[in-house]
Amino acid sequence: MRYNSKKYRKVWIIASAVGIVAAMVIWQFWPRERASPAGADANSPGRAGHVVDAGPGGGDRRADSNTPGGLGAANAPNDANAEITLLQHMPAAAAVKMVADGEKLLAERKKADGRAMLSKALLSDKLDAAAANTVRAKLEALADEMIFSRDIFDGDPYTLQYTFLPREVLTKVERKLGLHVPTQILLKINHLRGGQQIQAGQTFKVIRGPFHAIVDKGDFNMDIFLHRDGCDPAFVRRLRVGIGKNGSTPIGLWRVRLGSKGDRRPWFPPPNAADHKAIAWGQAGYPLGKMGYWIGLEGIEPATRTQEGYGIHGTNDPASIGKAASLGCIRLVDADIELVFSLLYEKWSTVRVRP
């Protein structure tokens, strides 16, 4: 029989096309395991760990919050900062009224609602210095009571209680619930030194983040607040910072860069440094503080997107806090950088640098 190459080539092409179409159809309709919404079935002990929610905001979980096709880390920071920008456009009289309303809610023991009202008034930047200091002190005390303790308060959208199932580990629970907070702060508020201490059936308080930061270059302050999509912002802490000399800390919106956080990091001087020699943690002249905490930043708006090499870190020069003395980064004393490191979450936490 004579081999007809054209004939067989045509048959091969047709068979290949049919195979590709068949594969596409099978892939489209083949039953696949679907990921449960983070926390959507959390009240079903047979499938996920049991969650006790603190209030109406506690149900705000997105099934796609951890997936590339959903809300996504790229969009979440803009949600948080858009609301803060809106607050800063309110009239001063409205901010003063919010303070009065917040005080009333606190007197009625509606702590979550009162905290929300006071936080919005404070973050509006429309209060005079004396009123702002008073409100800030109350909010920091509320954060210690409601966020950084083991207690859970009715109506608080930022905290809930979780009961671990056998063989569950904290890092996976954090991702499953879409908390967007580092495990360090969760261990600290539950008075545990490590995740291996958690046993099946143990109840555990968790925080629903992310945390964000605003740095004011003019007064050398960093304000930390919780803000999750669908919830009112909750101010938690003000810290003193050092910034870049000669205006070298760029203004604009940043987020914590994925894979950038770490401790005992070697220090690599930036191009504008006088000495370009790297210094390892523990060596003489190491500038990043006792534990060498480093939080890398990446710009997420036109003004910051081309800027590289900036971050938040500790310092071996506490006297530089409250001054423009760095080569462009934001620095804190050891205790404060340890706190910030435990709060800011990679790719979800933002840092707004203002003049």
Residue pairs with C-beta under 8 A, 6 or more apart in sequence:
35 63
35 67
36 47
36 48
36 63
37 61
37 62
37 63
38 61
38 62
38 63
38 65
38 66
38 175
38 176
38 177
38 178
39 48
39 51
39 61
39 176
39 177
39 178
40 61
40 63
41 47
41 48
42 48
42 49
42 50
42 51
42 162
42 177
43 50
43 51
45 163
45 165
48 165
48 176
49 162
49 163
49 164
49 165
49 168
49 173
49 176
50 162
50 163
51 160
51 161
51 162
51 163
51 177
52 152
52 160
52 161
52 162
52 163
52 203
53 59
53 160
54 112
54 152
54 153
54 154
54 155
54 156
54 157
54 159
54 160
54 161
55 112
55 154
55 155
55 156
55 157
56 155
56 157
57 112
57 155
57 156
57 157
57 158
57 228
57 230
57 231
58 156
58 157
58 160
58 208
60 157
60 208
60 228
60 229
60 230
60 231
61 177
61 178
62 70
62 71
62 178
62 229
63 70
64 70
64 71
64 72
65 71
65 178
65 180
66 175
66 178
71 229
73 255
73 258
73 347
73 348
74 300
76 180
76 210
76 229
76 348
77 212
77 253
77 255
77 300
77 348
77 349
77 350
78 300
79 229
80 210
80 212
80 227
80 229
80 233
80 350
81 212
81 253
81 350
81 352
83 227
83 233
84 123
84 214
84 227
84 233
84 352
87 120
87 123
87 124
87 233
88 123
88 124
88 125
88 126
90 124
90 126
91 126
92 126
92 127
94 124
94 126
95 120
95 121
95 124
95 126
95 127
96 121
96 126
96 127
96 131
98 117
98 118
98 120
98 121
98 124
99 117
99 118
99 121
99 127
99 131
99 135
101 117
102 113
102 114
102 115
102 116
102 117
102 118
102 121
102 135
103 114
103 118
104 114
105 111
105 113
105 114
105 117
106 114
106 115
106 118
106 138
108 114
110 155
111 142
111 145
111 146
111 153
111 155
111 156
112 146
112 153
112 154
112 155
112 156
112 157
113 155
114 142
115 139
115 142
115 146
115 234
116 232
116 233
116 234
118 135
118 138
118 139
118 142
118 235
119 139
119 225
119 232
119 233
119 234
119 235
120 232
120 233
121 127
121 135
122 132
122 135
122 136
122 139
122 235
123 223
123 225
123 233
123 235
127 135
136 235
136 238
139 234
139 235
139 236
140 235
140 236
140 237
140 238
143 234
143 235
143 236
143 237
145 151
146 153
146 156
146 158
146 159
147 158
147 159
147 189
147 207
147 226
147 234
147 236
148 185
148 188
148 189
148 236
149 189
150 189
150 190
150 191
150 205
151 205
152 159
152 160
152 161
152 205
153 159
157 208
157 228
157 231
157 232
158 207
158 208
158 209
158 226
158 228
158 231
158 234
159 205
159 206
159 207
159 208
160 205
160 206
160 208
161 203
161 204
161 205
161 206
162 173
162 177
162 203
162 204
162 205
162 206
163 201
163 202
163 203
163 204
164 173
164 198
164 199
164 200
164 201
164 202
164 204
165 200
166 200
167 200
168 198
168 200
169 195
169 198
170 183
170 186
170 187
170 195
170 198
170 204
171 183
171 195
173 204
173 206
174 181
174 183
174 186
174 206
177 206
177 208
178 208
179 186
179 206
179 207
179 208
179 209
180 208
180 209
180 210
180 228
180 345
180 348
180 349
181 206
181 207
181 208
181 209
181 210
181 211
181 343
181 345
182 261
182 341
182 342
182 343
182 344
182 345
183 195
184 341
184 342
185 207
185 342
185 343
186 204
186 205
186 206
186 207
187 193
187 194
187 195
188 342
189 205
189 207
190 204
190 205
192 198
198 204
207 226
208 228
209 226
209 228
209 343
209 345
209 348
209 349
210 226
210 227
210 228
210 344
210 345
210 348
210 349
211 224
211 225
211 226
211 236
211 343
211 344
211 345
211 349
212 224
212 225
212 226
212 227
212 349
212 350
212 351
212 352
213 222
213 223
213 224
213 225
213 340
213 344
213 349
213 350
213 351
213 352
214 222
214 223
214 225
214 351
214 352
214 354
215 221
215 222
215 241
215 243
215 249
215 330
215 351
215 352
215 353
215 354
216 222
216 223
216 354
216 355
217 243
217 249
217 251
217 324
217 353
217 354
217 355
218 354
218 355
220 240
220 241
220 242
220 243
220 321
220 322
220 323
221 238
221 239
221 240
221 241
222 238
222 239
222 240
222 241
222 330
222 332
222 340
223 235
223 237
223 238
224 235
224 236
224 237
224 238
224 239
224 340
224 343
225 233
225 234
225 235
225 236
226 233
226 234
226 236
227 233
227 234
237 339
239 332
239 336
239 339
239 340
240 321
240 322
240 332
240 333
240 336
241 321
241 322
241 330
241 331
241 332
242 315
242 320
242 321
242 322
242 323
242 324
242 325
242 326
242 330
242 331
242 332
243 249
243 324
243 325
243 326
243 330
243 331
244 324
244 326
244 327
244 328
244 329
245 324
245 325
245 326
245 327
246 324
247 324
248 272
248 326
248 327
248 328
249 310
249 324
249 326
249 328
249 329
249 330
249 353
250 299
250 303
250 304
250 307
250 310
250 328
250 353
251 303
251 353
251 354
251 355
252 299
252 301
252 303
252 304
252 307
252 352
252 353
253 299
253 300
253 301
253 303
253 304
253 350
253 351
253 352
253 353
254 297
254 298
254 299
254 300
254 304
254 310
254 350
254 351
254 352
254 353
255 297
255 298
255 300
255 347
255 348
255 349
255 350
255 351
256 295
256 296
256 297
256 344
256 345
256 346
256 347
256 348
256 349
256 350
256 351
257 296
257 297
257 298
257 346
257 347
258 346
258 347
259 346
260 294
260 295
260 296
260 297
260 298
260 311
260 346
261 294
261 295
261 296
261 341
261 344
261 346
262 293
262 294
263 291
263 292
263 293
263 294
263 341
264 281
264 282
264 291
264 292
265 281
265 288
265 292
265 293
265 294
266 278
266 279
266 280
266 281
267 278
267 279
267 280
267 286
267 287
267 288
267 292
268 278
269 275
269 276
269 277
269 278
269 327
270 309
270 327
270 328
272 327
272 328
273 327
279 285
279 286
279 287
280 286
281 288
281 292
286 292
286 316
287 315
287 316
287 317
288 294
288 313
288 314
288 315
288 316
289 313
289 314
289 315
289 316
289 333
289 334
289 337
290 314
290 334
291 314
291 334
291 337
291 338
292 313
292 314
293 313
293 314
293 337
293 338
293 341
294 311
294 312
294 313
295 311
295 312
295 313
295 340
295 341
295 344
296 310
296 311
297 310
297 311
297 312
297 351
298 308
299 305
299 306
299 307
300 350
309 328
310 328
310 329
310 330
311 329
311 330
312 329
312 330
312 331
312 332
312 337
312 340
312 344
312 351
313 329
313 330
313 331
313 332
313 337
314 331
314 332
314 333
314 334
314 337
314 338
315 321
315 326
315 331
315 332
315 333
317 325
318 333
320 326
320 331
321 331
321 332
321 333
330 351
330 353
331 337
332 340
343 349
344 351
